[in-house]
């Protein structure tokens, strides 16, 4: 009975996501349900909840700022026409298998690796729309690009996972890269299937599309592994995704990168290189208010906004209002979902769910990736997933003869991939795509339609991971 009640907040949020209620309603109701269950069913203390919520305030403010910068930059680039110019240069031939895989296995993972916190959706989805994909397909293609999650925002979640498991960062990054192979390949296959549906191809030609998608995903996975080994974990995702972007760009543009995109690339370059420089500058110092500011992608997103407006040299009437409304519809719900994950942890709900499953013995190995994915669903964050379920996964894995490195790597990879179905990411994709979906001939974008694809993709990935965990992880030595 306790397990059933502990699952109520999660089930409530899923149910409300499928309705037409305002975006803020599901997380608010989920938070209230989690507080009630935590205090009156699981004997959590009020002080535990208040301390957990208080400790998350800085993170929520950071996320609100980062999404605000990303939203404003995306709106400015669309308003000035720079986004279409940049998209035309990227895709050349419009919507195609190559442009879809370039986004899902290249551009979006690169943005996710550098910035994190949903900025990859804010930038990638409008670009994918500009190629000519319907809004529904563009949203799904962009969501598939989150597969690089363990290296998102230069890998703070993976760093936390390594510390919790007592593992060296590079070796733990390598283990995560190995475990992440199924998800990256599945991401490529699903993206290729979406491109095939867009092109209307069937039969053996569709099979060819899927084979190319699998090869693209495999290439990204291998590049992450090699980059992690040669260059270290923090930059591995960005380096691998950058190489994939260039490779697919050469394919879609038939080997010709000139003429270039002109000044349209400058605002994005300010965001990318500014974020990288900021993180490099702040990394040698202990965490402080100024290091948080210097490392925040929000600073460089707004700097990119300034550059774009200087290039435009005309009044941007109505732009601020448009960006603010989109921020309210995306940033606020995302912050509320982070709060939901924090309350789930502070209220002992996450711990109760994990420990209840841990009593299954060796069968738990099948469920290990499901537990990780559940953390990703609730927190939309690899860091949150590892903090929430990582210690339990390691403890139970040790009892089942699984090295802590592999238990935590499974939690890290499955948790980050679980964010593709998280309410925060689904809401972000929905808000960005729903207006465009009313103007194209594709299916209208709804939360339910996005979940109807992302949940089966996640379930199949978890099944593959579960089989691998059961048969290969026990007794497997650390790297």
DRENDO-1510 file (C-alpha; in Angstrom, 1 decimal, always signed):
<recs>
REC; n; res; u; v; w
REC; 1; UNK; +0.0; +0.0; +0.0 .
REC; 2; UNK; +2.9; +2.4; +0.8 .
REC; 3; UNK; +4.4; +1.8; -2.6 .
REC; 4; UNK; +1.1; +2.6; -4.3 .
REC; 5; UNK; +0.7; +5.8; -2.4 .
REC; 6; UNK; +4.3; +6.8; -3.1 .
REC; 7; UNK; +3.6; +6.4; -6.8 .
REC; 8; UNK; +0.5; +8.7; -6.6 .
REC; 9; UNK; +2.3; +12.0; -7.3 .
REC; 10; UNK; +4.0; +10.6; -10.4 .
REC; 11; UNK; +0.7; +9.2; -11.7 .
REC; 12; UNK; -1.1; +12.4; -11.0 .
REC; 13; UNK; +1.4; +14.4; -13.0 .
REC; 14; UNK; +1.2; +12.0; -16.0 .
REC; 15; UNK; -2.6; +12.1; -16.0 .
REC; 16; UNK; -2.7; +15.9; -15.9 .
REC; 17; UNK; -0.2; +16.2; -18.7 .
REC; 18; UNK; -2.6; +14.5; -21.0 .
REC; 19; UNK; -5.3; +17.2; -20.4 .
REC; 20; UNK; -5.6; +20.7; -21.7 .
REC; 21; UNK; -5.0; +22.3; -18.4 .
REC; 22; UNK; -2.5; +25.3; -18.2 .
REC; 23; UNK; +1.1; +24.2; -18.2 .
REC; 24; UNK; +1.7; +25.1; -14.5 .
REC; 25; UNK; -1.2; +23.0; -13.2 .
REC; 26; UNK; +0.4; +19.5; -13.4 .
REC; 27; UNK; +3.6; +20.3; -11.5 .
REC; 28; UNK; +1.8; +22.3; -8.9 .
REC; 29; UNK; -0.7; +19.5; -8.2 .
REC; 30; UNK; +2.2; +17.0; -8.3 .
REC; 31; UNK; +4.1; +19.1; -5.7 .
REC; 32; UNK; +1.1; +19.3; -3.4 .
REC; 33; UNK; +0.4; +15.5; -3.8 .
REC; 34; UNK; +4.1; +14.8; -3.0 .
REC; 35; UNK; +4.0; +17.0; +0.1 .
REC; 36; UNK; +0.9; +15.2; +1.4 .
REC; 37; UNK; +2.2; +11.7; +0.7 .
REC; 38; UNK; +5.6; +12.6; +2.2 .
REC; 39; UNK; +4.3; +14.1; +5.4 .
REC; 40; UNK; +1.4; +11.9; +6.2 .
REC; 41; UNK; +2.3; +8.6; +4.6 .
REC; 42; UNK; +6.1; +8.4; +4.7 .
REC; 43; UNK; +6.7; +10.3; +7.9 .
REC; 44; UNK; +9.0; +12.9; +6.3 .
REC; 45; UNK; +9.7; +15.9; +8.4 .
REC; 46; UNK; +8.7; +19.4; +7.5 .
REC; 47; UNK; +12.3; +20.6; +8.0 .
REC; 48; UNK; +13.5; +18.0; +5.5 .
REC; 49; UNK; +11.1; +19.4; +2.8 .
REC; 50; UNK; +11.9; +23.0; +3.5 .
REC; 51; UNK; +15.7; +22.4; +3.5 .
REC; 52; UNK; +15.3; +20.5; +0.2 .
REC; 53; UNK; +13.3; +23.2; -1.4 .
REC; 54; UNK; +15.5; +26.0; +0.0 .
REC; 55; UNK; +18.6; +24.2; -1.4 .
REC; 56; UNK; +17.0; +24.1; -4.9 .
REC; 57; UNK; +16.2; +27.8; -5.2 .
REC; 58; UNK; +19.5; +28.8; -6.7 .
REC; 59; UNK; +19.1; +26.0; -9.3 .
REC; 60; UNK; +15.6; +27.0; -10.2 .
REC; 61; UNK; +16.6; +30.7; -10.6 .
REC; 62; UNK; +19.5; +29.6; -12.8 .
REC; 63; UNK; +17.2; +27.5; -15.0 .
REC; 64; UNK; +14.7; +30.4; -15.3 .
REC; 65; UNK; +17.5; +32.7; -16.4 .
REC; 66; UNK; +19.0; +30.2; -18.8 .
REC; 67; UNK; +15.6; +29.5; -20.4 .
REC; 68; UNK; +14.9; +33.2; -20.5 .
REC; 69; UNK; +18.1; +33.8; -22.4 .
REC; 70; UNK; +17.4; +30.9; -24.8 .
REC; 71; UNK; +13.9; +31.9; -25.5 .
REC; 72; UNK; +14.8; +35.5; -26.2 .
REC; 73; UNK; +17.7; +34.5; -28.5 .
REC; 74; UNK; +15.4; +32.1; -30.4 .
REC; 75; UNK; +12.7; +34.8; -30.8 .
REC; 76; UNK; +15.2; +37.5; -31.9 .
REC; 77; UNK; +16.8; +35.2; -34.5 .
REC; 78; UNK; +13.4; +34.3; -35.8 .
REC; 79; UNK; +12.2; +38.0; -35.8 .
REC; 80; UNK; +15.2; +39.3; -37.7 .
REC; 81; UNK; +15.3; +36.5; -40.3 .
REC; 82; UNK; +18.8; +35.3; -39.1 .
REC; 83; UNK; +17.4; +32.0; -38.0 .
REC; 84; UNK; +16.0; +31.2; -41.5 .
REC; 85; UNK; +19.3; +32.3; -43.1 .
REC; 86; UNK; +21.3; +30.0; -40.8 .
REC; 87; UNK; +18.9; +27.1; -41.3 .
REC; 88; UNK; +19.0; +27.5; -45.0 .
REC; 89; UNK; +22.8; +27.2; -44.9 .
REC; 90; UNK; +22.7; +24.2; -42.6 .
REC; 91; UNK; +20.2; +22.2; -44.6 .
REC; 92; UNK; +20.7; +23.4; -48.1 .
REC; 93; UNK; +18.3; +20.8; -49.6 .
REC; 94; UNK; +15.6; +21.3; -47.0 .
REC; 95; UNK; +14.0; +18.5; -44.9 .
REC; 96; UNK; +15.9; +15.3; -45.6 .
REC; 97; UNK; +17.4; +12.3; -43.8 .
REC; 98; UNK; +20.7; +14.1; -43.6 .
REC; 99; UNK; +19.3; +17.3; -42.1 .
REC; 100; UNK; +17.2; +15.3; -39.6 .
REC; 101; UNK; +20.3; +13.3; -38.4 .
REC; 102; UNK; +22.4; +16.4; -38.4 .
REC; 103; UNK; +20.0; +17.9; -35.9 .
REC; 104; UNK; +19.4; +14.8; -33.8 .
REC; 105; UNK; +23.0; +13.5; -33.7 .
REC; 106; UNK; +24.8; +16.8; -34.3 .
REC; 107; UNK; +23.5; +20.2; -33.7 .
REC; 108; UNK; +21.1; +19.5; -30.8 .
REC; 109; UNK; +23.5; +17.2; -28.9 .
REC; 110; UNK; +26.2; +19.9; -29.3 .
REC; 111; UNK; +23.9; +22.6; -27.9 .
REC; 112; UNK; +22.9; +20.3; -25.1 .
REC; 113; UNK; +26.6; +19.5; -24.3 .
REC; 114; UNK; +27.5; +23.1; -24.1 .
REC; 115; UNK; +24.5; +24.7; -22.4 .
REC; 116; UNK; +22.0; +22.1; -21.1 .
REC; 117; UNK; +18.8; +23.0; -19.3 .
REC; 118; UNK; +16.6; +22.8; -22.4 .
REC; 119; UNK; +18.5; +25.4; -24.5 .
REC; 120; UNK; +19.1; +22.7; -27.1 .
REC; 121; UNK; +15.3; +22.6; -27.6 .
REC; 122; UNK; +15.0; +26.3; -27.7 .
REC; 123; UNK; +17.6; +26.7; -30.4 .
REC; 124; UNK; +17.2; +23.3; -32.2 .
REC; 125; UNK; +13.5; +23.1; -32.6 .
REC; 126; UNK; +13.1; +26.4; -34.5 .
REC; 127; UNK; +16.0; +25.5; -36.7 .
REC; 128; UNK; +14.5; +22.1; -37.5 .
REC; 129; UNK; +11.2; +23.7; -38.3 .
REC; 130; UNK; +13.0; +26.1; -40.7 .
REC; 131; UNK; +14.2; +23.0; -42.7 .
REC; 132; UNK; +10.6; +22.2; -43.7 .
REC; 133; UNK; +9.7; +19.5; -41.3 .
REC; 134; UNK; +6.2; +19.7; -39.8 .
REC; 135; UNK; +6.1; +21.0; -36.2 .
REC; 136; UNK; +5.3; +17.6; -34.8 .
REC; 137; UNK; +8.2; +15.9; -36.5 .
REC; 138; UNK; +10.5; +18.8; -35.7 .
REC; 139; UNK; +9.7; +18.5; -32.0 .
REC; 140; UNK; +10.3; +14.7; -32.0 .
REC; 141; UNK; +13.6; +15.0; -33.9 .
REC; 142; UNK; +14.8; +17.7; -31.5 .
REC; 143; UNK; +13.8; +15.6; -28.5 .
REC; 144; UNK; +15.9; +12.7; -29.9 .
REC; 145; UNK; +18.9; +14.9; -29.7 .
REC; 146; UNK; +18.8; +14.9; -25.9 .
REC; 147; UNK; +20.5; +11.5; -26.0 .
REC; 148; UNK; +23.8; +13.2; -25.2 .
REC; 149; UNK; +22.4; +14.1; -21.7 .
REC; 150; UNK; +25.2; +12.6; -19.5 .
REC; 151; UNK; +27.6; +15.2; -21.1 .
REC; 152; UNK; +25.0; +18.0; -21.0 .
REC; 153; UNK; +26.3; +21.4; -19.7 .
REC; 154; UNK; +29.8; +19.9; -19.7 .
REC; 155; UNK; +28.8; +17.0; -17.5 .
REC; 156; UNK; +28.1; +18.2; -13.9 .
REC; 157; UNK; +25.6; +15.2; -13.5 .
REC; 158; UNK; +28.3; +12.8; -14.6 .
REC; 159; UNK; +30.8; +14.4; -12.2 .
REC; 160; UNK; +28.3; +14.0; -9.3 .
REC; 161; UNK; +27.7; +10.4; -10.3 .
REC; 162; UNK; +31.4; +9.7; -10.3 .
REC; 163; UNK; +31.7; +11.2; -6.8 .
REC; 164; UNK; +28.7; +9.3; -5.4 .
REC; 165; UNK; +30.1; +6.0; -6.8 .
REC; 166; UNK; +33.6; +6.7; -5.6 .
REC; 167; UNK; +35.0; +6.5; -9.2 .
REC; 168; UNK; +37.6; +8.5; -11.2 .
REC; 169; UNK; +35.7; +10.9; -13.6 .
REC; 170; UNK; +37.3; +9.8; -16.8 .
REC; 171; UNK; +36.8; +6.1; -16.1 .
REC; 172; UNK; +33.2; +6.7; -15.0 .
REC; 173; UNK; +32.6; +8.8; -18.2 .
REC; 174; UNK; +33.9; +5.9; -20.3 .
REC; 175; UNK; +31.5; +3.5; -18.5 .
REC; 176; UNK; +28.6; +5.8; -19.1 .
REC; 177; UNK; +29.6; +6.1; -22.8 .
REC; 178; UNK; +29.6; +2.3; -23.1 .
REC; 179; UNK; +26.2; +2.0; -21.4 .
REC; 180; UNK; +24.8; +4.8; -23.5 .
REC; 181; UNK; +25.3; +3.0; -26.8 .
REC; 182; UNK; +21.8; +1.5; -27.1 .
REC; 183; UNK; +20.1; +4.9; -26.5 .
REC; 184; UNK; +22.2; +6.7; -29.1 .
REC; 185; UNK; +21.6; +4.0; -31.7 .
REC; 186; UNK; +17.9; +4.0; -31.0 .
REC; 187; UNK; +17.9; +7.8; -31.3 .
REC; 188; UNK; +19.4; +7.6; -34.8 .
REC; 189; UNK; +16.9; +4.9; -35.9 .
REC; 190; UNK; +13.9; +6.8; -34.6 .
REC; 191; UNK; +15.1; +10.0; -36.3 .
REC; 192; UNK; +15.6; +8.2; -39.5 .
REC; 193; UNK; +12.1; +6.7; -39.3 .
REC; 194; UNK; +10.6; +10.2; -38.8 .
REC; 195; UNK; +12.6; +11.4; -41.9 .
REC; 196; UNK; +11.3; +8.4; -43.9 .
REC; 197; UNK; +7.7; +9.2; -42.9 .
REC; 198; UNK; +8.3; +12.8; -44.0 .
REC; 199; UNK; +9.8; +11.7; -47.3 .
REC; 200; UNK; +7.0; +9.1; -47.8 .
REC; 201; UNK; +9.5; +6.3; -48.4 .
REC; 202; UNK; +8.5; +2.6; -47.7 .
REC; 203; UNK; +9.9; -0.9; -48.1 .
REC; 204; UNK; +13.5; -1.4; -48.7 .
REC; 205; UNK; +14.2; +2.3; -49.1 .
REC; 206; UNK; +12.8; +2.9; -45.6 .
REC; 207; UNK; +15.0; +0.0; -44.3 .
REC; 208; UNK; +17.9; +1.9; -45.9 .
REC; 209; UNK; +16.9; +5.0; -44.0 .
REC; 210; UNK; +16.9; +3.1; -40.7 .
REC; 211; UNK; +20.3; +1.6; -41.4 .
REC; 212; UNK; +21.8; +5.0; -42.0 .
REC; 213; UNK; +20.1; +6.2; -38.8 .
REC; 214; UNK; +21.6; +3.3; -36.8 .
REC; 215; UNK; +25.0; +4.0; -38.3 .
REC; 216; UNK; +24.8; +7.7; -37.4 .
REC; 217; UNK; +23.9; +6.9; -33.9 .
REC; 218; UNK; +26.7; +4.4; -33.6 .
REC; 219; UNK; +29.1; +6.9; -35.0 .
REC; 220; UNK; +28.1; +9.5; -32.3 .
REC; 221; UNK; +28.4; +6.9; -29.6 .
REC; 222; UNK; +31.9; +5.9; -30.7 .
REC; 223; UNK; +33.0; +9.5; -31.0 .
REC; 224; UNK; +31.8; +10.2; -27.5 .
REC; 225; UNK; +33.7; +7.1; -26.2 .
REC; 226; UNK; +37.0; +8.1; -28.0 .
REC; 227; UNK; +36.6; +11.8; -27.1 .
REC; 228; UNK; +36.1; +10.8; -23.4 .
REC; 229; UNK; +39.2; +8.7; -23.5 .
REC; 230; UNK; +41.5; +11.2; -25.3 .
REC; 231; UNK; +40.1; +14.6; -24.1 .
REC; 232; UNK; +38.3; +13.8; -20.8 .
REC; 233; UNK; +34.6; +13.6; -19.8 .
REC; 234; UNK; +33.5; +17.3; -19.7 .
REC; 235; UNK; +34.2; +18.1; -23.3 .
REC; 236; UNK; +33.5; +14.6; -24.8 .
REC; 237; UNK; +29.9; +15.3; -25.8 .
REC; 238; UNK; +30.6; +18.7; -27.4 .
REC; 239; UNK; +33.6; +17.4; -29.4 .
REC; 240; UNK; +31.7; +14.3; -30.6 .
REC; 241; UNK; +28.6; +16.2; -31.6 .
REC; 242; UNK; +30.6; +18.9; -33.3 .
REC; 243; UNK; +32.3; +16.3; -35.5 .
REC; 244; UNK; +28.9; +14.7; -36.3 .
REC; 245; UNK; +27.5; +18.2; -37.2 .
REC; 246; UNK; +30.4; +18.9; -39.6 .
REC; 247; UNK; +30.2; +15.4; -41.2 .
REC; 248; UNK; +26.4; +15.7; -41.8 .
REC; 249; UNK; +26.8; +19.3; -43.0 .
REC; 250; UNK; +29.2; +18.1; -45.6 .
REC; 251; UNK; +26.7; +15.5; -46.7 .
REC; 252; UNK; +23.7; +17.7; -47.0 .
REC; 253; UNK; +25.6; +20.5; -48.7 .
REC; 254; UNK; +27.4; +18.0; -51.0 .
REC; 255; UNK; +30.8; +18.9; -49.6 .
REC; 256; UNK; +30.4; +22.6; -50.2 .
REC; 257; UNK; +30.4; +24.8; -47.1 .
REC; 258; UNK; +30.6; +28.0; -49.0 .
REC; 259; UNK; +28.9; +30.5; -49.4 .
REC; 260; UNK; +28.7; +30.6; -45.6 .
REC; 261; UNK; +25.8; +31.7; -43.3 .
REC; 262; UNK; +27.2; +35.2; -43.0 .
REC; 263; UNK; +26.5; +37.1; -39.8 .
REC; 264; UNK; +23.5; +34.9; -38.9 .
REC; 265; UNK; +25.9; +32.5; -37.1 .
REC; 266; UNK; +27.5; +35.2; -34.9 .
REC; 267; UNK; +24.8; +35.3; -32.1 .
REC; 268; UNK; +24.9; +31.5; -31.8 .
REC; 269; UNK; +28.7; +31.6; -31.8 .
REC; 270; UNK; +28.6; +34.1; -28.9 .
REC; 271; UNK; +26.4; +31.7; -27.0 .
REC; 272; UNK; +28.5; +28.6; -27.6 .
REC; 273; UNK; +32.0; +30.0; -27.3 .
REC; 274; UNK; +31.0; +32.3; -24.5 .
REC; 275; UNK; +29.6; +29.4; -22.5 .
REC; 276; UNK; +32.6; +27.3; -23.1 .
REC; 277; UNK; +35.0; +30.1; -22.1 .
REC; 278; UNK; +32.9; +30.9; -19.0 .
REC; 279; UNK; +33.0; +27.3; -17.8 .
REC; 280; UNK; +36.8; +27.1; -18.4 .
REC; 281; UNK; +37.4; +30.3; -16.6 .
REC; 282; UNK; +35.3; +29.4; -13.6 .
REC; 283; UNK; +36.3; +25.7; -13.3 .
REC; 284; UNK; +39.6; +26.2; -11.3 .
REC; 285; UNK; +37.8; +28.1; -8.6 .
REC; 286; UNK; +35.5; +27.0; -5.8 .
REC; 287; UNK; +31.8; +27.6; -6.4 .
REC; 288; UNK; +30.8; +31.2; -5.6 .
REC; 289; UNK; +28.2; +33.6; -6.8 .
REC; 290; UNK; +30.5; +35.0; -9.5 .
REC; 291; UNK; +31.5; +31.6; -10.8 .
REC; 292; UNK; +27.9; +30.8; -11.3 .
REC; 293; UNK; +27.3; +33.9; -13.3 .
REC; 294; UNK; +30.5; +33.5; -15.4 .
REC; 295; UNK; +29.6; +29.9; -16.2 .
REC; 296; UNK; +25.9; +30.5; -16.9 .
REC; 297; UNK; +24.7; +30.1; -20.5 .
REC; 298; UNK; +22.1; +32.8; -19.7 .
REC; 299; UNK; +24.8; +35.5; -19.8 .
REC; 300; UNK; +26.0; +34.5; -23.2 .
REC; 301; UNK; +22.5; +33.9; -24.6 .
REC; 302; UNK; +21.6; +37.5; -23.7 .
REC; 303; UNK; +24.9; +38.6; -25.2 .
REC; 304; UNK; +23.9; +36.9; -28.4 .
REC; 305; UNK; +20.6; +38.7; -28.3 .
REC; 306; UNK; +22.5; +42.0; -28.1 .
REC; 307; UNK; +24.6; +41.0; -31.1 .
REC; 308; UNK; +21.6; +40.0; -33.1 .
REC; 309; UNK; +19.8; +43.3; -32.4 .
REC; 310; UNK; +22.9; +45.3; -33.3 .
REC; 311; UNK; +23.0; +43.4; -36.6 .
REC; 312; UNK; +19.3; +44.0; -37.3 .
REC; 313; UNK; +19.6; +47.8; -36.8 .
REC; 314; UNK; +15.8; +48.3; -36.7 .
REC; 315; UNK; +13.2; +48.6; -34.0 .
REC; 316; UNK; +12.1; +45.2; -32.7 .
REC; 317; UNK; +8.5; +46.1; -31.9 .
REC; 318; UNK; +6.6; +43.4; -29.9 .
REC; 319; UNK; +9.7; +41.2; -29.5 .
REC; 320; UNK; +10.1; +41.6; -25.7 .
REC; 321; UNK; +6.4; +40.8; -25.1 .
REC; 322; UNK; +6.6; +37.7; -27.3 .
REC; 323; UNK; +9.7; +36.4; -25.6 .
REC; 324; UNK; +8.2; +37.1; -22.1 .
REC; 325; UNK; +5.0; +35.2; -22.9 .
REC; 326; UNK; +7.0; +32.2; -24.2 .
REC; 327; UNK; +9.3; +32.3; -21.1 .
REC; 328; UNK; +6.2; +32.2; -18.8 .
REC; 329; UNK; +4.9; +29.2; -20.7 .
REC; 330; UNK; +8.2; +27.3; -20.7 .
REC; 331; UNK; +10.5; +28.5; -18.0 .
REC; 332; UNK; +8.0; +28.7; -15.1 .
REC; 333; UNK; +6.7; +25.1; -15.7 .
REC; 334; UNK; +10.2; +23.8; -16.0 .
REC; 335; UNK; +11.2; +25.3; -12.7 .
REC; 336; UNK; +8.1; +23.9; -11.1 .
REC; 337; UNK; +9.0; +20.4; -12.3 .
REC; 338; UNK; +12.4; +20.8; -10.8 .
REC; 339; UNK; +10.6; +21.7; -7.5 .
REC; 340; UNK; +8.5; +18.5; -8.0 .
REC; 341; UNK; +11.6; +16.4; -8.2 .
REC; 342; UNK; +13.1; +18.1; -5.1 .
REC; 343; UNK; +9.9; +17.5; -3.1 .
REC; 344; UNK; +9.8; +13.9; -4.2 .
REC; 345; UNK; +13.3; +13.5; -2.8 .
REC; 346; UNK; +12.9; +15.5; +0.4 .
REC; 347; UNK; +9.6; +13.7; +1.1 .
REC; 348; UNK; +11.2; +10.2; +1.0 .
REC; 349; UNK; +9.1; +9.3; -2.0 .
REC; 350; UNK; +11.9; +8.6; -4.5 .
REC; 351; UNK; +13.8; +6.6; -1.8 .
REC; 352; UNK; +10.6; +4.5; -1.0 .
REC; 353; UNK; +10.0; +3.7; -4.7 .
REC; 354; UNK; +13.6; +2.6; -5.2 .
REC; 355; UNK; +13.9; +0.6; -2.0 .
REC; 356; UNK; +10.6; -1.2; -2.7 .
REC; 357; UNK; +11.9; -2.4; -6.1 .
REC; 358; UNK; +15.2; -3.3; -4.5 .
REC; 359; UNK; +13.6; -6.1; -2.6 .
REC; 360; UNK; +13.1; -8.1; -5.8 .
REC; 361; UNK; +16.6; -9.6; -5.8 .
REC; 362; UNK; +18.4; -10.3; -9.1 .
REC; 363; UNK; +15.2; -9.4; -10.9 .
REC; 364; UNK; +16.0; -5.8; -9.9 .
REC; 365; UNK; +18.7; -5.7; -12.6 .
REC; 366; UNK; +15.9; -5.6; -15.2 .
REC; 367; UNK; +14.4; -2.6; -13.4 .
REC; 368; UNK; +17.6; -0.7; -12.8 .
REC; 369; UNK; +17.3; +1.4; -16.0 .
REC; 370; UNK; +13.6; +2.0; -15.2 .
REC; 371; UNK; +14.5; +3.5; -11.8 .
REC; 372; UNK; +17.0; +5.7; -13.5 .
REC; 373; UNK; +14.5; +6.8; -16.2 .
REC; 374; UNK; +12.0; +7.5; -13.5 .
REC; 375; UNK; +14.5; +10.0; -12.0 .
REC; 376; UNK; +15.0; +11.6; -15.4 .
REC; 377; UNK; +11.2; +11.9; -15.8 .
REC; 378; UNK; +10.8; +13.5; -12.4 .
REC; 379; UNK; +13.7; +15.9; -12.5 .
REC; 380; UNK; +14.5; +16.5; -16.2 .
REC; 381; UNK; +18.1; +16.5; -15.0 .
REC; 382; UNK; +21.0; +14.0; -15.0 .
REC; 383; UNK; +22.3; +15.7; -11.9 .
REC; 384; UNK; +18.9; +15.3; -10.1 .
REC; 385; UNK; +18.7; +11.7; -11.3 .
REC; 386; UNK; +22.0; +10.7; -9.8 .
REC; 387; UNK; +21.4; +12.6; -6.6 .
REC; 388; UNK; +18.0; +11.0; -6.2 .
REC; 389; UNK; +18.5; +7.4; -7.1 .
REC; 390; UNK; +22.3; +6.9; -7.6 .
REC; 391; UNK; +23.2; +5.9; -4.0 .
REC; 392; UNK; +20.3; +3.4; -3.9 .
REC; 393; UNK; +21.3; +1.9; -7.3 .
REC; 394; UNK; +24.9; +1.5; -6.1 .
REC; 395; UNK; +23.9; -0.1; -2.8 .
REC; 396; UNK; +21.5; -2.6; -4.4 .
REC; 397; UNK; +24.0; -3.3; -7.3 .
REC; 398; UNK; +26.7; -4.1; -4.8 .
REC; 399; UNK; +24.5; -6.7; -3.2 .
REC; 400; UNK; +23.9; -8.2; -6.6 .
REC; 401; UNK; +27.7; -8.4; -7.5 .
REC; 402; UNK; +27.5; -5.3; -9.8 .
REC; 403; UNK; +30.5; -2.9; -9.5 .
REC; 404; UNK; +29.5; +0.6; -8.4 .
REC; 405; UNK; +30.9; +2.1; -11.6 .
REC; 406; UNK; +28.4; +0.1; -13.7 .
REC; 407; UNK; +25.4; +0.6; -11.4 .
REC; 408; UNK; +25.9; +4.4; -11.4 .
REC; 409; UNK; +26.7; +4.5; -15.2 .
REC; 410; UNK; +23.3; +2.7; -15.8 .
REC; 411; UNK; +21.5; +5.2; -13.6 .
REC; 412; UNK; +23.3; +8.1; -15.3 .
REC; 413; UNK; +22.6; +7.0; -18.9 .
REC; 414; UNK; +19.0; +5.9; -18.4 .
REC; 415; UNK; +18.2; +8.9; -16.2 .
REC; 416; UNK; +19.5; +11.4; -18.8 .
REC; 417; UNK; +17.6; +9.5; -21.6 .
REC; 418; UNK; +14.5; +9.5; -19.4 .
REC; 419; UNK; +14.3; +13.3; -19.7 .
REC; 420; UNK; +12.9; +12.9; -23.3 .
REC; 421; UNK; +9.6; +12.0; -21.7 .
REC; 422; UNK; +9.9; +14.3; -18.7 .
REC; 423; UNK; +7.1; +16.8; -18.2 .
REC; 424; UNK; +9.5; +19.7; -18.3 .
REC; 425; UNK; +11.0; +18.8; -21.7 .
REC; 426; UNK; +7.6; +17.8; -23.2 .
REC; 427; UNK; +6.1; +21.1; -22.1 .
REC; 428; UNK; +9.1; +23.0; -23.6 .
REC; 429; UNK; +8.7; +21.1; -27.0 .
REC; 430; UNK; +5.0; +21.6; -26.9 .
REC; 431; UNK; +5.1; +25.3; -26.3 .
REC; 432; UNK; +7.7; +25.8; -29.0 .
REC; 433; UNK; +5.9; +23.8; -31.6 .
REC; 434; UNK; +2.2; +24.2; -31.1 .
REC; 435; UNK; +1.9; +27.6; -32.9 .
REC; 436; UNK; +3.8; +26.3; -35.9 .
REC; 437; UNK; +1.7; +23.1; -35.9 .
REC; 438; UNK; -1.5; +25.1; -36.5 .
REC; 439; UNK; +0.0; +26.4; -39.8 .
REC; 440; UNK; +1.3; +23.2; -41.4 .
REC; 441; UNK; -0.4; +20.0; -42.7 .
REC; 442; UNK; +1.0; +17.7; -40.0 .
REC; 443; UNK; -0.6; +16.5; -36.9 .
REC; 444; UNK; -1.4; +19.1; -34.3 .
REC; 445; UNK; +1.3; +19.1; -31.6 .
REC; 446; UNK; -0.1; +18.0; -28.2 .
REC; 447; UNK; +1.6; +16.8; -25.1 .
REC; 448; UNK; -0.2; +13.4; -25.5 .
REC; 449; UNK; +1.1; +13.0; -29.0 .
REC; 450; UNK; +4.7; +13.7; -28.0 .
REC; 451; UNK; +4.4; +11.3; -25.1 .
REC; 452; UNK; +2.9; +8.7; -27.4 .
REC; 453; UNK; +6.3; +8.5; -29.1 .
REC; 454; UNK; +8.8; +9.3; -26.4 .
REC; 455; UNK; +7.4; +6.9; -23.8 .
REC; 456; UNK; +7.6; +3.8; -26.1 .
REC; 457; UNK; +11.1; +4.8; -27.2 .
REC; 458; UNK; +12.1; +5.1; -23.6 .
REC; 459; UNK; +10.4; +1.8; -22.7 .
REC; 460; UNK; +12.2; +0.0; -25.5 .
REC; 461; UNK; +15.5; +1.5; -24.5 .
REC; 462; UNK; +14.9; +0.4; -20.9 .
REC; 463; UNK; +14.1; -3.1; -22.0 .
REC; 464; UNK; +17.4; -3.4; -24.0 .
REC; 465; UNK; +19.3; -1.9; -21.0 .
REC; 466; UNK; +17.5; -4.3; -18.6 .
REC; 467; UNK; +18.5; -7.4; -20.6 .
REC; 468; UNK; +22.1; -6.2; -20.8 .
REC; 469; UNK; +22.2; -5.4; -17.1 .
REC; 470; UNK; +20.8; -8.8; -16.1 .
REC; 471; UNK; +23.2; -10.8; -18.3 .
REC; 472; UNK; +26.4; -8.8; -18.4 .
REC; 473; UNK; +26.7; -6.5; -15.4 .
REC; 474; UNK; +27.1; -9.0; -12.5 .
REC; 475; UNK; +30.8; -9.7; -12.0 .
REC; 476; UNK; +31.9; -7.2; -14.8 .
REC; 477; UNK; +35.1; -5.4; -13.6 .
REC; 478; UNK; +35.3; -1.6; -13.6 .
REC; 479; UNK; +37.1; +0.1; -16.5 .
</recs>
